[in-house]
Amino acid sequence: MKLLHLDSSILGNASASRQLSASVVDAWKNGRADIQISYRDLASDALGHFSAASLVAGGTPAELRDAAQAHEMALAEKTLEEFLAADAIVIGAPMYNFSIPSQLKAWIDRISVAGKTFAYDENGPKGLAGGKKVIIASTAGGLHAGQASGQAHEDYLILVLRFLGITDIQVVRAEGLAYGEEPKANALRAAQEQIETLFTAV
Ligand SMILES: Cc1cc2nc3c(=O)[nH]c(=O)nc-3n(C[C@H](O)[C@H](O)[C@H](O)COP(=O)(O)O)c2cc1C
């Protein structure tokens, strides 16, 4: 089984979502000899934004690309292949300014590729990247789950993954982390318990 582990927090060792995503991966690999893990740190090794230059590189035949275009396409292809190859994905997803980090959005822009991960026909959109299990480690300073203020964060991430055909999506959540030391500790403990429940239920 191939597991892709993504982190996007800019807070390094102080990050709550990194702590939770690592716990999810540990729980997933516990007792499994057949698991292959790839790790991508979207904060320290940020993907460039999908841009006009990306479009031009994609539209240029491989033998005519300059060095920057060849680099751009190699990055795009590797990111897409890694996503397509994964049977399971763990995504560390903090809330920054009511949304996901822009580094995580840059990854989404690389994996949302017409004809590869979604398509449209006369019946509307169709996801082409189904069959994967995803666990989102979601963190926030405030309380947003189920609220309008959370829509551009967790709800958006779930929306995009579903659009790509992924239906098996779980969220491990620690929110209200800015409410003080005790609420933070309680939220992190509850999220750890949620991870244990998820993996004992499997
Ligand atoms: C740049 C930045 C923006 C943030 N914006 C929000 C926000 O809009 N709403 C919120 O509830 N918390 C916000 N927070 C708090 C984070 O969601 C909280 O610290 C959470 O633990 C971040 O996850 P992390 O520790 O994995 O980075 C923000 C934090 C940072 C660093």
The ligand as an SDF file (V2000), in Angstrom:
LIG
                    3D

 31 33  0  0  0  0  0  0  0  0999 V2000
   -0.8790   32.7950    9.4050 C   0  0  0  0  0  0  0  0  0  0  0  0
   -1.9240   32.2340   10.3100 C   0  0  0  0  0  0  0  0  0  0  0  0
   -3.2510   32.5050   10.0470 C   0  0  0  0  0  0  0  0  0  0  0  0
   -4.2360   31.9760   10.8810 C   0  0  0  0  0  0  0  0  0  0  0  0
   -5.5410   32.2060   10.5790 N   0  0  0  0  0  0  0  0  0  0  0  0
   -6.5070   31.6490   11.3570 C   0  0  0  0  0  0  0  0  0  0  0  0
   -7.8830   31.8410   11.0450 C   0  0  0  0  0  0  0  0  0  0  0  0
   -8.2620   32.4990   10.0880 O   0  0  0  0  0  0  0  0  0  0  0  0
   -8.8030   31.2650   11.8590 N   0  0  0  0  0  0  0  0  0  0  0  0
   -8.4510   30.5060   12.9380 C   0  0  0  0  0  0  0  0  0  0  0  0
   -9.3310   29.9850   13.6140 O   0  0  0  0  0  0  0  0  0  0  0  0
   -7.1560   30.2930   13.2460 N   0  0  0  0  0  0  0  0  0  0  0  0
   -6.1840   30.8450   12.4870 C   0  0  0  0  0  0  0  0  0  0  0  0
   -4.8750   30.6300   12.7880 N   0  0  0  0  0  0  0  0  0  0  0  0
   -4.5330   29.7480   13.9030 C   0  0  0  0  0  0  0  0  0  0  0  0
   -4.1880   28.3540   13.3990 C   0  0  0  0  0  0  0  0  0  0  0  0
   -5.2680   27.7700   12.7020 O   0  0  0  0  0  0  0  0  0  0  0  0
   -3.7690   27.4720   14.5620 C   0  0  0  0  0  0  0  0  0  0  0  0
   -2.6080   28.0390   15.1340 O   0  0  0  0  0  0  0  0  0  0  0  0
   -3.4760   26.0510   14.1550 C   0  0  0  0  0  0  0  0  0  0  0  0
   -2.8530   25.3920   15.2260 O   0  0  0  0  0  0  0  0  0  0  0  0
   -2.5560   26.0080   12.9690 C   0  0  0  0  0  0  0  0  0  0  0  0
   -2.1590   24.6720   12.7180 O   0  0  0  0  0  0  0  0  0  0  0  0
   -0.6090   24.3820   12.7590 P   0  0  0  0  0  0  0  0  0  0  0  0
   -0.2010   24.5190   14.2060 O   0  0  0  0  0  0  0  0  0  0  0  0
   -0.4640   23.0040   12.2500 O   0  0  0  0  0  0  0  0  0  0  0  0
    0.0920   25.3770   11.8720 O   0  0  0  0  0  0  0  0  0  0  0  0
   -3.8680   31.1770   11.9910 C   0  0  0  0  0  0  0  0  0  0  0  0
   -2.5080   30.9110   12.2410 C   0  0  0  0  0  0  0  0  0  0  0  0
   -1.5580   31.4370   11.4210 C   0  0  0  0  0  0  0  0  0  0  0  0
   -0.1020   31.1300   11.6890 C   0  0  0  0  0  0  0  0  0  0  0  0
  1  2  1  0
  2  3  1  0
  2 30  2  0
  3  4  2  0
  4  5  1  0
  4 28  1  0
  5  6  2  0
  6  7  1  0
  6 13  1  0
  7  8  2  0
  7  9  1  0
  9 10  1  0
 10 11  2  0
 10 12  1  0
 12 13  2  0
 13 14  1  0
 14 15  1  0
 14 28  1  0
 15 16  1  0
 16 17  1  0
 16 18  1  0
 18 19  1  0
 18 20  1  0
 20 21  1  0
 20 22  1  0
 22 23  1  0
 23 24  1  0
 24 25  2  0
 24 26  1  0
 24 27  1  0
 28 29  2  0
 29 30  1  0
 30 31  1  0
M  END
$$$$
